[in-house]
Structure formats: C-alpha cells, structure tokens
Amino acid sequence: IKRRVCIITKKEEELRQFITRDLHSGATIYEATGAYHFEKHNEIITIVDKSEYQKLMKFINELDPKAFITVYNVSSMKYQPKIGAF
C-alpha cells in the first residue's frame, strides 16, 4: 500500500531535500491559496511506501510540528517514463 502525503510547511526546502535526497523519492509542488486570508503557500505532494511514510512523518514532526499534513491511501498508480523528446 502506498500513501499520498500532502504537506504545507514553512520549512519547504528542507522537506523537499529530505524527500529527494534521503527517501530517493519524487515530489510535486503546487501553489495553494488559503481560503480565509488568501495567503499563498506551496504544497508538497509525494507518494511513499510504509517504511518511507514512517521516516517522512518522523522527519516532519521534528522539522515542523505545526506543518499541515493530509494523507490518502493510494489503491493504484500508473507511471509511464518518457521515451525520447517531444
């Protein structure tokens, strides 16, 4: 089972580096706008397995205990690597 983890944190760069360097995983960053105050934030989204999830959550709790995190179970994934250039 994989998990899709969405994180908003003030320590975005440190988190991005941990995901790519330590977990050897990919991530996507979206710009999000808060509905109450229209503040702009970046949301980091990554998909991890069980052991990566445990490492990620431990890291986030130490890095930024106030981070906003949502977690979804992923039932299936499809990945097509690029073949050649467009």
Backbone as CSV, one residue per row, in Angstrom:
resi,resn,N_x,N_y,N_z,CA_x,CA_y,CA_z,C_x,C_y,C_z
1,ILE,0.845,-1.183,0.000,0.000,0.000,0.000,0.886,1.240,0.000
2,LYS,0.557,2.150,-0.879,1.265,3.428,-0.945,0.388,4.504,-0.332
3,ARG,1.036,5.572,0.081,0.309,6.704,0.648,0.690,7.979,-0.092
4,ARG,-0.303,8.789,-0.352,-0.087,10.110,-0.940,-0.094,11.088,0.224
5,VAL,1.027,11.770,0.427,1.168,12.677,1.554,1.288,14.100,1.013
6,CYS,0.415,14.976,1.493,0.398,16.373,1.080,0.784,17.221,2.285
7,ILE,1.796,18.072,2.109,2.342,18.814,3.241,2.465,20.295,2.905
8,ILE,2.030,21.132,3.829,2.302,22.567,3.761,3.129,22.896,4.993
9,THR,4.332,23.427,4.771,5.254,23.741,5.846,6.046,24.995,5.510
10,LYS,6.474,25.687,6.535,7.359,26.839,6.330,8.781,26.386,6.030
11,LYS,9.069,25.099,6.259,10.407,24.548,6.023,10.407,23.742,4.727
12,GLU,9.850,24.335,3.693,9.642,23.652,2.420,10.926,23.110,1.794
13,GLU,11.969,23.914,1.757,13.205,23.473,1.094,13.844,22.289,1.815
14,GLU,13.870,22.326,3.139,14.433,21.210,3.899,13.644,19.923,3.657
15,LEU,12.316,20.057,3.599,11.469,18.891,3.358,11.690,18.344,1.948
16,ARG,11.744,19.230,0.964,11.979,18.795,-0.414,13.301,18.045,-0.535
17,GLN,14.328,18.561,0.100,15.627,17.894,0.051,15.582,16.527,0.729
18,PHE,14.877,16.427,1.856,14.766,15.139,2.537,14.072,14.114,1.646
19,ILE,12.983,14.518,1.011,12.240,13.589,0.154,13.100,13.113,-1.003
20,THR,13.771,14.035,-1.672,14.541,13.653,-2.859,15.875,13.009,-2.514
21,ARG,16.560,13.502,-1.496,17.895,13.016,-1.164,17.875,11.790,-0.253
22,ASP,17.083,11.838,0.811,17.113,10.758,1.807,16.145,9.622,1.466
23,LEU,14.952,9.976,0.991,13.984,8.936,0.631,14.159,8.473,-0.806
24,HIS,14.940,9.218,-1.594,15.134,8.911,-3.019,13.783,8.796,-3.718
25,SER,12.921,9.733,-3.395,11.577,9.732,-3.946,11.343,11.037,-4.687
26,GLY,10.295,11.088,-5.464,9.936,12.301,-6.166,8.869,13.056,-5.405
27,ALA,8.618,14.266,-5.842,7.589,15.087,-5.228,7.098,16.084,-6.265
28,THR,5.912,16.586,-6.030,5.347,17.636,-6.860,4.997,18.795,-5.947
29,ILE,5.255,20.012,-6.415,4.959,21.201,-5.620,3.894,22.012,-6.348
30,TYR,2.802,22.281,-5.642,1.710,23.092,-6.167,1.607,24.372,-5.355
31,GLU,1.236,25.456,-6.016,0.943,26.673,-5.282,-0.505,26.592,-4.830
32,ALA,-0.724,26.820,-3.547,-2.067,26.776,-2.976,-2.377,28.123,-2.344
33,THR,-3.636,28.515,-2.395,-4.068,29.771,-1.794,-5.073,29.465,-0.703
34,GLY,-4.808,29.965,0.497,-5.714,29.751,1.618,-7.039,30.467,1.409
35,ALA,-8.138,29.858,1.792,-9.468,30.413,1.558,-9.818,31.559,2.508
36,TYR,-9.270,31.565,3.713,-9.630,32.604,4.679,-8.913,33.920,4.417
37,HIS,-7.602,33.861,4.274,-6.810,35.086,4.165,-6.131,35.241,2.802
38,PHE,-6.409,34.313,1.896,-5.829,34.331,0.556,-4.298,34.358,0.583
39,GLU,-3.718,33.720,1.611,-2.260,33.603,1.689,-1.805,32.495,0.755
40,LYS,-0.694,32.731,0.090,-0.149,31.734,-0.832,0.838,30.838,-0.090
41,HIS,0.740,29.544,-0.357,1.631,28.541,0.226,1.994,27.559,-0.879
42,ASN,3.085,26.858,-0.701,3.392,25.738,-1.588,3.035,24.452,-0.870
43,GLU,2.404,23.544,-1.597,2.044,22.237,-1.068,2.930,21.203,-1.737
44,ILE,3.634,20.426,-0.928,4.493,19.360,-1.446,3.711,18.061,-1.370
45,ILE,3.656,17.346,-2.496,2.939,16.076,-2.555,3.916,14.991,-2.968
46,THR,3.922,13.906,-2.211,4.776,12.770,-2.535,4.011,11.477,-2.278
47,ILE,4.419,10.418,-2.947,3.820,9.098,-2.737,4.906,8.186,-2.191
48,VAL,4.611,7.557,-1.063,5.620,6.760,-0.357,5.043,5.418,0.077
49,ASP,5.949,4.462,0.310,5.518,3.172,0.856,5.521,3.266,2.389
50,LYS,5.233,2.160,3.042,5.066,2.164,4.501,6.323,2.614,5.245
51,SER,7.482,2.092,4.877,8.707,2.462,5.596,9.098,3.911,5.308
52,GLU,8.905,4.353,4.068,9.200,5.752,3.728,8.238,6.688,4.463
53,TYR,6.991,6.271,4.595,5.993,7.068,5.297,6.408,7.288,6.753
54,GLN,6.868,6.230,7.400,7.292,6.353,8.794,8.471,7.304,8.925
55,LYS,9.449,7.203,8.030,10.603,8.103,8.050,10.176,9.540,7.773
56,LEU,9.281,9.712,6.805,8.808,11.044,6.440,8.076,11.708,7.601
57,MET,7.175,10.989,8.240,6.411,11.570,9.345,7.312,11.919,10.531
58,LYS,8.287,11.085,10.804,9.238,11.375,11.884,10.013,12.647,11.564
59,PHE,10.465,12.765,10.325,11.221,13.940,9.908,10.362,15.203,10.008
60,ILE,9.129,15.140,9.510,8.254,16.312,9.553,7.960,16.720,10.994
61,ASN,7.690,15.751,11.856,7.389,16.071,13.262,8.561,16.747,13.956
62,GLU,9.776,16.387,13.579,10.955,17.031,14.153,11.234,18.381,13.496
63,LEU,11.028,18.461,12.178,11.324,19.673,11.417,10.320,20.783,11.694
64,ASP,9.041,20.464,11.626,7.993,21.465,11.761,6.731,20.818,12.337
65,PRO,6.623,20.775,13.663,5.455,20.157,14.301,4.128,20.828,13.918
66,LYS,4.172,22.053,13.387,2.954,22.763,13.006,2.606,22.586,11.528
67,ALA,3.335,21.734,10.822,3.054,21.502,9.402,1.631,20.966,9.244
68,PHE,0.994,21.342,8.136,-0.338,20.848,7.814,-0.162,19.659,6.878
69,ILE,-0.687,18.499,7.270,-0.453,17.256,6.534,-1.781,16.553,6.288
70,THR,-1.985,16.096,5.057,-3.096,15.196,4.765,-2.517,13.943,4.127
71,VAL,-3.138,12.808,4.419,-2.627,11.520,3.940,-3.788,10.741,3.317
72,TYR,-3.515,10.176,2.145,-4.514,9.388,1.420,-3.913,8.031,1.082
73,ASN,-4.690,6.982,1.170,-4.251,5.680,0.685,-4.376,5.655,-0.831
74,VAL,-3.378,5.097,-1.490,-3.360,5.012,-2.947,-3.625,3.567,-3.332
75,SER,-4.685,3.343,-4.091,-5.028,1.975,-4.458,-4.322,1.532,-5.732
76,SER,-4.009,2.469,-6.614,-3.273,2.095,-7.822,-2.512,3.299,-8.351
77,MET,-1.469,3.015,-9.106,-0.646,4.061,-9.711,-0.284,3.631,-11.119
78,LYS,-0.110,4.610,-11.974,0.340,4.331,-13.329,1.462,5.309,-13.629
79,TYR,2.565,4.786,-14.097,3.729,5.607,-14.392,4.242,5.242,-15.764
80,GLN,4.392,6.232,-16.622,4.947,5.998,-17.941,6.178,6.871,-18.113
81,PRO,7.341,6.268,-18.132,8.553,7.075,-18.333,8.567,7.663,-19.739
82,LYS,9.183,8.830,-19.844,9.295,9.478,-21.150,10.200,8.677,-22.069
83,ILE,9.793,8.563,-23.307,10.617,7.913,-24.324,10.930,8.958,-25.376
84,GLY,12.172,9.397,-25.405,12.560,10.426,-26.369,12.046,11.796,-25.970
85,ALA,12.334,12.771,-26.796,11.901,14.140,-26.526,10.709,14.498,-27.416
86,PHE,9.955,15.479,-26.983,8.798,15.927,-27.773,9.233,16.845,-28.879
